[in-house]
Amino acid sequence: MKAERIGVLVRPAERKDIGAIVALFADDVVGGHGDTTDESARPRYEAAFGRIAASTNDMLYVAELEGEVVGTFQTTLVTTMSGQGSSSLTIAAVQTRADLRGHGIGEQMMRFAIEEARAKGARLVQLMSNVKRTDAHRFYERLGFVRSHAGFKMKLR
């Protein structure tokens, strides 16, 4: 049985959204990024929001349903010398509220990001996804994303 699709407003995040965004990440048991709604961590999230907001290449978005934040994602526009100096839009930190997954919110966020990439003249849109998120991988592939590269990470702290 397919879940009913619901329409959301995708908009740039505002400082007032920080708590709701953090709550989405803190509720993620797969990601394992150590996110928390503990108020002692709030200054770090505030600082991160400030750095993102000050960047000309980064954007933080939320999906809003009836005035409530139900999803989020971030984009970064990267221009490189390869590809004849072309730009790519990277989508990161995609999260939909757990009880609303399967209702089209993620698709609406991704389609919004893809249109933003086109508007900015990017040659491609890319993202990384935790290998454990097999449902997410099927979702991205359904939207037209293809697996093309191996990702590598090095934790520094």
Secondary structure, DSSP 8 states (H G I E B T S, - for coil): --------EEEE--GGGHHHHHHHHHT-TTT-------GGGHHHHHHHHHHHHH-SSEEEEEEEETTEEEEEEEEEEEE-SHHHH-EEEEEEEEEE-GGGTTSSHHHHHHHHHHHHHHHTT-SEEEE---TT-HHHHHHHHHTT-------------
